[in-house]
Amino acid sequence: MLRCIWPADMEWKFDEQEMFRLAGDAWKNGLPLMGMPSGAGLPNAGFSIWPFALLHGIYPTPLFMAMGVQWLNVLALALMVYCAMRYEEPVKTKILWGLAAYAVSLMPVLFARKIWAQDLMPVFMAVMWWGFLHRHQWFALVLTGVFCAFAGQLHLSGFFYAGGFLLAMLLFKKFTRKQWLWLFAGAIPAALPGIPWILAVFNGGGGISHLSNIVKLEYWLRLLTDTPGFNMYYFAAGEWKTFMLFPAGTYLPLIVACGIAALVLIGIYKTIKTGFSEIKPSHPIGFLLLAFVVFPGILITLSGIPVRSHYMIGALPFASVLLSLIVSRTFKYGTQLIVILQLIYTLLFLYFIHQADILRGDYGTPYRKQITQTSENHPSNPPLPVPD
């Protein structure tokens, strides 16, 4: 529910404004087959706009669209909790605590507050997990195939998450031949809208894959920084020192961050000493980690593309389960403590955004401040209604 606090403090830069415009154009000109250009130089698929066109059709305001993203993330988390409840103890409790850590971690919360296609990736990950658990039902397999095919069209990272999931199914023989047929019965039709985009990518030339990106191991380093929510640098690089002093020179965020770091480092040290039985493919949690964290990480690393923090969105729910398991080795209430510390850290940053006029870095000037400034500069244009 943190995703829904102060929604008007969302980011409102070119990407968000352009997505809002393209979503409106979809109602005039039809659903597009190509999306906006990506930062990597490749175009995005047209499907990346479709969910936002739906939100635009319901109520055409940027604030409602951002709230739609927030609630879709809440529904994705609810579906993940449902999936976790399908397991036996103690696996169920371990997964649930990991999802609790994910729910309050800063990076997932901030990503769930943007008008950005990749912010919907948790929905696709939740459906893949649900489809795996209900793989004995043909309808679940068809729907899973649809979501696998559309995940890559939503964002480039979706190819690697769907690929890692399917690779795990294949290697560990989780699907029968008939189940694979049902899966592809959903995937093949859903892949058809992406054909013009795939042709455009191949004809565009100028690849973004480089050997240097492989040796950087960015995906694995970001697992360490983004999962516990440390990487606020991604959003507000120029505000790091100011935030650490917030509020009023108390250094509270710094104290909380040190507590989180201490738990993680001690947990890693003890895990190295004791071993990690849950990582085995035969273990329910181990299978989830391999399917949604390890295999996608291997694929995305070998692809040689640059890995930004928003490429990690699909992995973060399951990486948080891994984080919770590691921290559980510190002391009896380690898992509970890290959830509390992450909650405090996230609330502090959200309040920091709420108080700021501008965040120097990727976040920029929040939506609330921009529409207020527009109203002041142009009194004839009243501001859009913004709830406090």
N, C-alpha and C positions, 0 to 999 in steps of 0.2 A: 504493500500500500504506500510505501515511501515514494513510489513512482508517481503518485497522484498529488503530492504535496506541492503547493505553489506552481501549478502547471504553466502559468503565464511567465514564469522565469525561464522558460525554455530558450534554447538557442534559436536565433533567427538571422541566419546569414544567407549567402547565395544558394547553397544546396537546399536549405529548407524553403526559401522563397521560390526557387525554381521548381521544386517538387510540387508546391502548392499551385503554381501556375500550370504546370503540365497536367496535374490532376483535373484542373478546371477545363483545360483544352480537350481532355479525353471525352468530356460530355458534349463538346461541340463537333469534334472531328472523328470520334470513335476511338476505341482502345488502340494505343500505339503499339507497333512492333519493335520499336527501338526506344531506349530510355536516354537519360542525360549522360554526357561523357563522364567517365570516372577520373579520379585523380591520377590513376596509373596510365591514362592515355587511351584506354579501351572504352568503347561504349558499353552502357548497361543495357540489359534486355528490356523489352517493352513491359514485361510482366512486373518489373520493379515499380511501375507506376500504377498498375491495376488496383491493388488494395487501397491506395490513396485516392484513386478516382471514386471508389465506392464510398469512402469516408466523406469526400467532397460532395458527393451526391446526396448524402444524408443531411449534412449541414455545412455549407461552404465557408468555414472560417478557419484560419490557421490554428486557433486555440482548440477547436473541436477536433481537428485532425491530429494534433499532438496528444490530446486526451484519448483519442481512439487508439493510438499506438500504445499509450500507457495501459489501457484496459486490456488490449490484446496480449500484452506482456503479463498482466495479472492472470488472465485466463490460461496462458501457457504455463505459468507457475502452478496454477491450480491443477492442470492436467498432469504435470510432473508429480505433484503430491499424490494424485490418484494412482499414478503408475507406481510410486514408491510404496503405497499401501498394499499393493498386490504381492509384496515379498514377505517372507517369514522373518521373525525375529532371529538374530539381532540385526540382520541386514536392513530391515525396514527402518529401524530407528537410526542407523548410521546414515542412510540415504536422506532421511528427513532432516537430520541436523545439517547435512551438507546443503540441502536446498534452503534451509533457514539462513545459512551463511550467505548463499547466493542472493537471497531475497533482500538482504540489507547491505550487501557489498557496494561500494561507491560506483565502480565502473558499470556494472549491470544497471544500477538505478539511473545513472546519467544517460546511458544509451537508450533506456526505455522512455526518455523524455524528448526525443528528437523526431522530426519529420524526415525520416531517413529510411530507405528500403531495408538495409541490413539490420535495423533495429527490430524487425519482425522475425528474425531468424529463430529466436526461442520458440515461436509457435511451431515452426517446421521441425525443430529438434524434438519437441514434446510429442508431435504426431508420429514421428519415426519411432520413438520409444514406445508409444502406445501401440503402434502397429506391430512392433516386435513382440509385445506381450500378448497380443490378440492374433497372432499369425495363423491360428487354426481357423479363423473366420475369413472367408473369401473377401467380404466387403472391406475388412480392415486392411488386407493386403493390397487391394486395388487403391484404396485411399492413400496408403503409404507410398505406393508407386507414384501417384499423382504428386504428393508432396516432395518426394525425392527429385522428381523431374523439375518441379517449379522452384526448388531450393536454389539450384544453380542459376535460374533465370532471375531470382530475386536479387542475388549478389554473387559475385565470383567465388567467395568463400563457401557458398552453399554446395558447389561441386565437390569440394574436398570433404565436407561433412557427410553428404550423401554417399560419396565414394567410400569413405572410411566405414560408414555403417554397412554398406553392401559388401565390402571386402570382409568385414567381420562375419557377416552372415555366411559368406562363401567359405572362408577358411575354417570356421568352426561348425559348419554344416547345420546351421539353424533352420534352413529352409529346405523343404523337399522340392522335387522337380515341379510338382503341381503348384506349390506355393510360389515358386519363381515365376511361373506362367501368369498367375493372378497378379503378381507384383508388376510385371511388365505390361499386363493388360491395362493397368492404370498409368504407368510411366510413359509408354509410347505416345498415346494421344496428347498427354500433357506436355511432351517435349516438342510437339509440332510448332507451337507458336514461337519457339526459340530458334527455328531454322534460319530466318532472315538475320537474326542477331549473330548466330554462329558464322554465317557466310560473311557478314560484315567484319567480324573479328579476324577471320582468315585473310580477307582481302585488304585489311587495313595495313598489314605489315608492321614493322617496328615493334618487336617483342619487348616485353618488360622482364623476361626471365634472364637472370644473370648468375653465374657461378658464385659471385661474391655474396649473393643473397642466401645461398645454401650454407656457406661456411659461417655466416653471421648467427645462425640458429635463432633467429628472431622469435619464432613461434614459441620455443621453449623458454626463452628469457622472459617473454611476455606472460607466460603462465605463472612465473614467479612474482611478477610485479602487478599484473592486472587482476589476478584471482582474489588476492586479499584486498584489492582496491587501492593500492598505493599510487597508481599511475595518474594522479591528478594533473601531472605535468602535461599529459595529452590534451587536457581541456583548457588549462589555465597556467601555462608555463611561467608567465610573468607575475603570477600572484602567489607563488609557492611560499616565499618568506612572509608575506602579509598574512596568509592563511594560518601559518604555523603560530603566529602571535595572537590569532583570533580566539576568543573575543577579548578585547581590551588588554592585550599583552599578557594573557594568562598562560600561553604556550599549551593550551589544552589539546589541540589537534596533534602537536608534536608528542606529547605524553602518550596519547592514545595510540598513535602510529608506532611509537617505540614498544608499547605493550604488544601490539599485533605482531611486529617484527620478532620480538623475543619469543613469542609462542611458536611462530612458524620455524624459526631457526632451531629452537630446542626440539621441536617435533621432528624436523628433518634429521637432526643429529641422532635422536633416539630411534628413528625409523631405520637409519643406516645400520645401527647396531643390532636391532632386533629383527630386521627383515620386514618384508611386506607381502604377507600371504594373500591379501585381497586383490593383488594385481594379476593373479593367475586367471587364464581364460575360463577355467571351470567355476570360478567364483562369480556369483551374480554381479557384484560390484566391479570385479576385474573385467568382466565382459563389457560392461557399460563404459569403463574407462578406455578400454582398447578401441571400442567401436566409435566413440564420440570425442576422444581426446588424443589417444596415441596414434591411431591409424590416420586420422585427418592431419595430425601434425607431421607425420612422416611424408604424406602425400604433398602437403603444401610446402614443406621444406625442400623436397626433391624437385618441385616445380620451378624453384629458383625465383619466384616472384617476391617482391618486397612485402613483408607482413606488417600491417599496421594494427593498432589496437582494435579497430572495428572488425578486423578479420577474426578476432578471438571470441566474438559474441556467441557463436554456436557452441564453443567449448566450455564457456564459463560455468554453466549449471553443473556440469559433471566434474570440471576441475575444482569446483567448490566442494563437492563430495570428497574428492581426493584431499583437499586442504583440511577438511574436517577430520578425516581419518588420521592424517599426520599429526594434527594438533591434539587429538585424543590421546596421544602417547605422552603428552607432557605431564598431566596430572588428571585426577578424577573428573574435574569439571572444566577441562580445557576446551572442549567443544562449545559448551555454554558460554564460556568467557569470551571466546573469539567472536561469537555472534553478537554479544553485548558491545564489545569494543568496536566492531565494524558498524553496528547501528549508531553508536555515538559519533564515530568519525563521519559517517554519511550525513547524519542530521546536522552536524556542524558545517559541513560543506554546503549543504542545501540552504542553510540559514545565511551562510557567507554570501552565496549567490543572491539571495533575496535582499541582502543589504547593499550589495555592490551596484554601482552605476555601469561598470564595464569590467569584464574579466580579461586581462591582457593575456592573450593566447588564442587558442582555437575557439573557445566559447564565445568571446566577443561581448557585445552589449545584449543583455537579455531582452526578450520580446516585450515585456512590460515597459521597460525603459524606452525602447524604440518608439512604441506607439504613443507614449506620453510626450516624448520629444517632438514627434510629428504633430501632435495636437497643439503643442505650445508654439511651434514654428508656423503652423497654418491653422489659426483659430477657427476658420470656416469649416475645417474638417474635424468633426467630433471624434474622440478616441473610441476604439472598439471596446465593448464592455469586457472588463477583466476582473474576475473574482479574486478576492484577496486570499 
